[in-house]
Amino acid sequence: MTEIGEARFRWALGHLPTGVTVITSTGPLGQPVGMACNSFTSVSLDPPLVLFCPAKSSSTWPLIRDRGMFCVNILGSGHEWMSRQFSAPRADRFSGVRWSGSDSGPELGDAAARISCAVTAEHDAGDHIIVVARVVGLAVAPGAAPLVFHRGRYGSFTEIPESAEVTG
């Protein structure tokens, strides 16, 4: 077996396509806070649980943790710029972003889907934290194509089959 270095590990896992999300919440002064995240997945159907993994070095995660609620904004095709903006260390990640407030956090305009969550548990995981949250609400934009990250590049699907959409 080959030695596992950080670069090789990242390269190998880059072969797994991931969706791209922006996790948003409301900061202590009522300001919107958010960060890009591609380590997001479903955990359980009953109860409905999801997880995401912020870096321990994140300055945004403590603000979201303190609120206890957040909104997962699943980005759609054409939102590469938004993913990059929410990934960059900048003073105003919401600059030029259309959004509206909600109980769980800012809902980004044109997101493919939005999932409102309440934090239920945190687990130590190396240089990251595994955050488990209960889903308390969701909304989906019918027919929206997702933004996908694969091998260091952004892409999307060109068509979503109607049979894949669920309405209940």
Backbone as a ProteinNet text record, in pm:
[ID]
protein_1_A
[PRIMARY]
MTEIGEARFRWALGHLPTGVTVITSTGPLGQPVGMACNSFTSVSLDPPLVLFCPAKSSSTWPLIRDRGMFCVNILGSGHEWMSRQFSAPRADRFSGVRWSGSDSGPELGDAAARISCAVTAEHDAGDHIIVVARVVGLAVAPGAAPLVFHRGRYGSFTEIPESAEVTG
[TERTIARY]
85.2	0	89.4	48.3	122	99.6	202.1	188.6	77.3	1.7	-109.9	-66.2	-31.9	-0.8	-124.4	-122.4	-237.9	-276.5	-178.4	-207.9	-265.8	-207.9	-257.6	-398.7	-423	-554.6	-658.8	-627.4	-718.5	-742.5	-635.6	-646.7	-738.9	-720.5	-803.1	-949.6	-976.2	-1114.7	-1177.8	-1094.6	-1146.4	-1216.2	-1197.8	-1264.4	-1410.6	-1451.2	-1590.4	-1661.7	-1756.4	-1830	-1909	-1911.7	-1989.6	-2077.4	-2186.4	-2269.7	-2202.3	-2248.8	-2190.5	-2300.4	-2272.7	-2370.3	-2308.6	-2395.3	-2355.3	-2439	-2369.4	-2434.6	-2447.1	-2569.3	-2591.9	-2662.5	-2644.1	-2712.2	-2713.1	-2753.9	-2756.9	-2657.6	-2570.2	-2468.1	-2525.2	-2440.6	-2486.4	-2543.9	-2507.6	-2560	-2670.2	-2723.3	-2829.6	-2780.3	-2647.5	-2591.5	-2591.2	-2604.1	-2596.8	-2452.9	-2437	-2306.5	-2321.8	-2213.6	-2222.8	-2086.8	-2084.2	-1961.3	-1994.2	-1906.8	-1923.4	-1889.7	-1955.5	-1933.3	-1966.3	-1872.6	-1905.2	-1903.8	-1878.1	-1884.6	-2020	-2124.3	-2262.1	-2328.4	-2404.1	-2474	-2592.3	-2682.7	-2793.3	-2741.5	-2805.2	-2765.2	-2878.3	-3000.2	-3112.3	-3242.8	-3334	-3467.9	-3562.3	-3541.4	-3630.7	-3549.5	-3522.3	-3565	-3481.5	-3529.4	-3451.8	-3327.8	-3210	-3084.1	-2988.7	-2906.9	-2801.1	-2673.6	-2560.8	-2437.1	-2353.8	-2267.5	-2165.1	-2042.7	-1929	-1801.9	-1722.5	-1739.7	-1657.6	-1517.9	-1421.7	-1284.8	-1280.8	-1196.3	-1180.1	-1126.1	-1057.6	-1001.4	-1103.8	-1225	-1328.1	-1364.2	-1369.4	-1415.9	-1567.6	-1627.7	-1772.5	-1848.7	-1793.7	-1864.5	-1902.4	-1815.1	-1857.1	-1979.9	-1993.7	-2110.3	-2237	-2225.7	-2339.8	-2373.2	-2270.1	-2290.1	-2365	-2324.4	-2388.6	-2536.9	-2573.7	-2715.3	-2792.6	-2727	-2792.3	-2882.2	-2901.8	-2985.9	-2908.3	-2933.4	-2870.6	-2953.8	-2923.3	-2989.5	-2884.3	-2909.8	-2823.3	-2881.7	-2805.1	-2845.7	-2772.1	-2843.4	-2781.8	-2772.1	-2648.5	-2628.7	-2665.1	-2718.9	-2755.5	-2647.5	-2663.1	-2567.8	-2563.1	-2448.1	-2432.2	-2394.9	-2383.8	-2349.9	-2206.1	-2120.5	-1979	-1924.1	-1961.1	-1913.4	-1952.1	-2073.1	-2121	-2041.4	-2012.1	-1931.1	-1793.8	-1733	-1600.8	-1607.3	-1712.5	-1726.7	-1741.6	-1820.8	-1841.7	-1724.3	-1631.8	-1510.9	-1397.2	-1402.8	-1292.8	-1302.5	-1185.7	-1188.2	-1206.6	-1331.3	-1360.2	-1455.7	-1459.3	-1540.4	-1690.3	-1735.5	-1878.9	-1904.5	-1926.2	-1953.2	-2089.6	-2177.1	-2311.1	-2319	-2207.3	-2204.9	-2253	-2357.7	-2411.3	-2496.5	-2518.3	-2598.4	-2741	-2836.1	-2977.7	-3016.8	-3073.5	-3114.2	-3231.1	-3299.1	-3406.1	-3389.2	-3435.8	-3421.5	-3520.4	-3482.6	-3572.2	-3531.7	-3611.5	-3580.7	-3446.8	-3410.1	-3287.3	-3164.5	-3184.9	-3073.4	-3107.5	-3020.6	-3047.1	-3070.6	-3174.5	-3204.3	-3154.8	-3059.3	-2998.6	-3090.7	-3101.4	-3185	-3137.3	-3229	-3201.1	-3131.1	-3129.2	-3071.7	-3156.5	-3093.2	-3165.8	-3256.3	-3213	-3293.1	-3241.1	-3327.9	-3291.5	-3339.2	-3252.5	-3285.4	-3260.8	-3365.7	-3354.6	-3320.4	-3221.3	-3168	-3145.8	-3153.7	-3120.4	-3008.2	-2900	-2784.8	-2826.5	-2790.5	-2820.5	-2695.6	-2581.9	-2460.4	-2338.4	-2224.3	-2094.5	-2000.4	-1914.3	-1816.3	-1680.6	-1576.8	-1441	-1401.6	-1336.2	-1293.1	-1165	-1052.8	-925.1	-922.5	-897.7	-893.6	-1030.2	-1135.2	-1271.8	-1362.8	-1485.6	-1589.9	-1705	-1759.8	-1879.6	-1999.7	-2081	-2201	-2322.1	-2399.5	-2522.8	-2638.9	-2736	-2849	-2979.5	-3085	-3219.3	-3278.8	-3338	-3404.1	-3540.5	-3566.3	-3692.3	-3777.3	-3721.2	-3796.4	-3714.7	-3782.5	-3711.2	-3796.3	-3727.1	-3791.6	-3703.5	-3766	-3692.8	-3740.9	-3648.2	-3681.8	-3696.9	-3818.8	-3838.9	-3756.7	-3691.4	-3615.5	-3479.4	-3440.6	-3311.1	-3197.2	-3098.3	-2980	-2878.2	-2816.6	-2723.7	-2584.6	-2514.1	-2372.6	-2295.5	-2201.4	-2124.3	-1975.8	-1901.4	-1756.8	-1691.1	-1599.2	-1534.9	-1396.2	-1296.2	-1157.5	-1111.4	-1150.3	-1106	-1178	-1288.2	-1362.8	-1511.6	-1578.5	-1723.5	-1790.9	-1909.3	-1987.6	-2133	-2213.1	-2354.1	-2410.7	-2531.1	-2605.1	-2682.6	-2701.1	-2770.3	-2921.9	-2968.7	-3113.5	-3145.3	-3250	-3298.3	-3423.8	-3420.8	-3539.5	-3659.3	-3774.9	-3894.4	-3927.7	-3897.2	-3928.5	-3847.8	-3739.5	-3655.4	-3711.4	-3806.1	-3861.8	-3971.2	-3967.6	-4066.2	-4140.1	-4268.9	-4347.9	-4418.2	-4365.2	-4443.6	-4367.9
-117.7	0	123.4	226.6	351.3	438.6	517	609.2	710.2	745.1	838.4	975.6	1061.1	1200	1284.9	1407.6	1496.4	1521.3	1548.6	1576.8	1453.7	1336.7	1213.5	1179.4	1199.6	1174.1	1264.7	1393.8	1490.2	1453	1414.5	1376.8	1255.5	1151.4	1030.5	1061.5	1138.4	1170	1266.8	1338	1426.4	1350.3	1219.2	1136.9	1109.3	1146.8	1131.6	1264.1	1271.8	1397.4	1433.1	1560.6	1605.8	1722.5	1736.9	1854.4	1970.9	2090.5	2209.6	2282.9	2312.3	2381.4	2504.7	2593.4	2705.2	2693	2683.8	2674.9	2817.8	2860.7	2997	2997.7	3106.6	3126.3	3276	3309.2	3447.9	3464.8	3563.3	3589	3656.8	3679.2	3733.6	3876.1	3950.5	4085.9	4091.6	3973.6	3967.4	3967.4	3967.4	3970.3	3829.8	3821.5	3691.8	3638.7	3510.2	3444.8	3320.2	3281.6	3164.1	3115.7	2989.4	2928.2	2820.2	2805.3	2698.8	2565.8	2460.5	2328.4	2222.4	2129.8	2016.8	1885.6	1892.1	1771.4	1767.6	1750.2	1748.4	1621	1553.3	1432.1	1403.4	1320.2	1274	1163.3	1148.8	1047.7	949.2	1001	917.9	973	882	923	937.5	855.5	856.6	847.7	959.5	1094.7	1150.5	1255.2	1312.9	1386.6	1330.9	1387.6	1407.2	1510.8	1538.9	1567	1572.6	1614.2	1696.2	1778.8	1848.1	1859.9	1890.4	1886.2	2015.4	2112	2233.1	2207.8	2280.6	2272.2	2333.6	2277.8	2334.5	2476.4	2509.6	2643.9	2745.3	2702.6	2791.9	2900.3	3024.3	3133.6	3150.1	3087	3097.7	2993.9	2871.7	2765.8	2804.8	2867.3	2902.9	2994.1	3081.7	3169.9	3089.5	2990.2	2904.4	2815.5	2758.6	2672.3	2747.9	2871.5	2949.7	2971	2983.9	3002.1	2871.6	2757.7	2627.3	2590.3	2681.6	2659.8	2704.7	2640.3	2683.6	2639.3	2698.4	2663	2609.2	2492.8	2436.7	2480.9	2558.6	2604.9	2520.5	2433.1	2348.8	2433	2457.9	2546.2	2479.3	2559.7	2512.6	2546.2	2491	2519.9	2670.7	2720.8	2863.8	2937.7	2866.1	2930.7	2905.2	2873.5	2854.9	2980.1	3096.4	3222	3232	3185.2	3193	3096.9	2978.8	2883.1	2942.6	3003	3064.1	3181.4	3260.2	3375.7	3332	3227.8	3180.8	3096.1	3060.4	2987.6	3081.9	3201.4	3297.5	3367.3	3391.9	3471.4	3618.1	3664.5	3802.9	3862.6	3992.5	4062.1	4041.3	4046.2	4034.1	3927.3	3805.2	3695.1	3709.9	3791.2	3808.3	3920.3	3984.7	4093.3	4045	4108.5	4073.1	3947.7	3887.9	3764.4	3800.8	3751.4	3771.6	3668.5	3714.1	3622.8	3680.9	3592.5	3637.1	3566	3630.9	3575.6	3463.6	3373.8	3268.4	3236	3156.8	3120.2	3048.1	2968.8	2890.8	2965.4	3062.1	3137.5	3187.9	3268	3322.1	3213.1	3232.9	3144.7	3214.6	3153.1	3214.3	3202.8	3311.4	3313.3	3213.1	3150.4	3055.3	2927.7	2896.8	2769.5	2655.8	2543.7	2426.7	2368.5	2378.9	2333.5	2402.7	2410	2468.1	2373.5	2349.6	2258.5	2330.6	2349.1	2413.4	2307.7	2337	2236.5	2291.3	2201.1	2231.2	2135.9	2190.7	2110.1	2015.3	1887.3	1789.8	1729.4	1725.9	1666.1	1712.9	1709.3	1736	1623.4	1585.1	1479.7	1524.5	1499.2	1531.9	1442.5	1500.4	1422.8	1482.5	1459	1509	1659.8	1716.4	1862.3	1922.2	1840.9	1886.5	1845.3	1891.4	1855.9	1797.5	1686.6	1631.4	1689.8	1763.2	1825.7	1748.7	1693.4	1622.9	1715.3	1724	1814.4	1750.2	1786.1	1739.9	1835.6	1780.6	1861	1903	2033.6	2085.8	2151	2161	2217.2	2207.2	2208.1	2206.1	2259.3	2304.1	2354.7	2316.8	2283.7	2242.1	2324	2366.1	2434.6	2326.9	2295.7	2188.7	2208.8	2104.2	2106.7	2172.6	2220.4	2287.9	2187.4	2225.1	2140.1	2174.1	2073.8	2100.1	2140.6	2213.8	2241.2	2123.7	2070.2	1953.9	1987.6	1935	1954.2	1817.9	1808.2	1680.4	1705.9	1641.3	1653.7	1798.9	1879.2	2017.4	2112.4	2064.8	2150.1	2147.3	2253.4	2261.6	2212.9	2157.2	2113	2099.1	2038	2018.7	1911.8	1872.8	1785.9	1874.9	1832.1	1916.8	1902.9	1789.8	1769.9	1681.3	1717.5	1637.3	1564.3	1429.8	1357.2	1387.2	1410.3	1440.3	1326.8	1203.1	1089	1092.9	1171.4	1179.1	1277.2	1361.4	1459.5	1396.4	1424.9	1372.4	1490.2	1476.9	1588	1553.1	1485	1458.5	1445.6
0	0	0	-70.6	-83.1	40.5	76.9	188.7	159.2	263	246.3	294.1	202.1	234.1	210.7	261.9	249.3	103.9	18.3	-122.5	-192.4	-166.6	-228.9	-180.7	-51.7	5.5	-60.2	-70.3	-133.5	-280.3	-351	-492.2	-508.9	-426.6	-436.3	-408.6	-303.4	-269.6	-368.4	-443.3	-547.4	-658.9	-663.4	-763.7	-729.8	-608.6	-567.8	-590.1	-683	-703.4	-577.6	-545.5	-430.9	-471.9	-400.7	-417.3	-347.1	-374	-313.8	-238.6	-113	-29.7	34.2	78.8	163.3	290.4	402.9	532.8	585.1	618.7	665.3	800.5	872.4	999.4	1028.6	1148.9	1191.4	1305.1	1292.7	1393.2	1516.7	1618.1	1745.1	1736.6	1635	1618.3	1512.5	1474.7	1374.6	1231.8	1212.5	1078.2	1016.1	883.1	817.8	819.1	844.9	837.7	751.7	684.2	599.1	554.1	512.3	462.4	361.8	261.5	162.9	228.1	182.5	240.5	137	112.8	25.4	102.3	233.6	315.9	386.6	308.9	358	307.9	394.3	351	442.7	393.8	477.4	568.7	684.8	782.4	808.3	827	868.9	812.8	779.4	736.4	856	959.7	1075.5	1203.7	1268.8	1234.3	1119.1	1052.9	942.2	995.8	966.8	1013.1	896.3	905.5	808.8	886.9	814.2	878.1	782.8	841.2	764.5	852.6	791	863.1	845.9	936	928.4	984.5	934.4	986.4	1126.1	1211.7	1345.7	1339	1231	1214.7	1163.4	1132.7	1080	1181	1134.7	1221.3	1210.4	1110.9	1090.6	1172.3	1183	1254	1396.8	1476.9	1613.3	1616.8	1517.9	1511.3	1482.9	1396.4	1363.5	1483.6	1546.6	1663.9	1773.4	1799.5	1905.2	1877.8	1753	1714.8	1728.9	1698.6	1711.6	1594.9	1503.3	1384.9	1262.9	1150.8	1026.7	908.4	793.3	668.3	572.1	516.7	413.3	280.1	206.2	74.2	-28.8	-97.9	-200.3	-327.7	-370.3	-484.7	-616.5	-706.1	-838.8	-940.4	-1058.5	-1165.9	-1187.9	-1221.5	-1239.5	-1112.1	-1000.8	-874.3	-830.5	-924.2	-890.4	-822.3	-872.4	-814.2	-667.6	-633.7	-496.4	-407.1	-458.9	-383.6	-353.4	-454.1	-435.1	-336.1	-345.1	-256.3	-111.1	-85.5	50.6	101.3	12	51.2	87.7	35.8	53.6	188.4	249.3	373.6	338.6	344.8	309.6	410.8	417.9	516.9	493.8	368.2	341.5	235.2	278.5	185.3	118.5	174.1	118.9	15.6	-14.1	-111	-247.5	-299.5	-430.3	-431.8	-316.4	-306.9	-267.6	-345.6	-312.5	-207.7	-96	11.1	88.2	162.1	250.5	384.1	490.1	624.1	651.3	741	788.6	931.8	1001.2	1139.4	1152.4	1051.5	1060	1009.5	921.7	866.2	728.1	669	536.4	431.4	352.2	239.7	114.2	45.9	-71.5	-192.1	-267.3	-386.8	-489.6	-557	-664.9	-620.4	-490.4	-445.6	-501.2	-532.1	-582.7	-475.2	-348.9	-234.7	-109.7	-8.8	120.5	229.3	327.6	436	568.3	646.3	777.5	881.1	966.2	1058.6	1198.1	1297	1436.3	1477.5	1530.6	1572.1	1684.8	1671.2	1776.2	1838.9	1765.5	1820.8	1743.2	1810.4	1748.8	1788	1693.8	1719.6	1667.2	1745.4	1703.9	1586.7	1486.8	1369.5	1312.2	1377.9	1328.1	1324.5	1206.1	1195	1161.7	1166.7	1142.7	1258.6	1253.7	1349	1268.1	1312	1248.2	1322.1	1249.9	1307.1	1256.8	1348.9	1314.7	1349.4	1259	1280.2	1236.1	1306.2	1271.7	1169.2	1064.5	962.3	1016.6	1014.2	1065.8	956.7	835.6	724	596.9	483.5	355.4	243.9	139.5	18.5	-99.5	-210.7	-330.1	-449.5	-533.2	-657.9	-765.7	-808.4	-906.2	-1033.6	-1076.6	-1201.1	-1192.7	-1075.4	-1061.8	-1078.2	-1156.5	-1175.1	-1066.5	-1002.8	-893.2	-942	-857.7	-880.1	-820.5	-896	-853.1	-857.7	-759.8	-755.3	-772.9	-871.6	-902.7	-959.2	-900.6	-946.6	-957.1	-858.8	-854	-947.2	-1009	-1102.1	-1069.3	-1110.2	-1094.9	-1222	-1207	-1321.5	-1279.3	-1366.2	-1337.1	-1428.3	-1399.8	-1489.4	-1585	-1706.9	-1803.1	-1794.8	-1743.9	-1736.5	-1617.4	-1544.6	-1433.7	-1481.6	-1482.4	-1527.1	-1435.6	-1494.5	-1414.2	-1319.1	-1355.5	-1269.2	-1140.6	-1135.4	-1015.8	-913.7	-954.7	-862.7	-777.3	-648.4	-553.4	-491.8	-478.1	-425.8	-295.4	-204.9	-84.9	39.3
[MASK]
++++++++++++++++++++++++++++++++++++++++++++++++++++++++++++++++++++++++++++++++++++++++++++++++++++++++++++++++++++++++++++++++++++++++++++++++++++++++++++++++++++++++

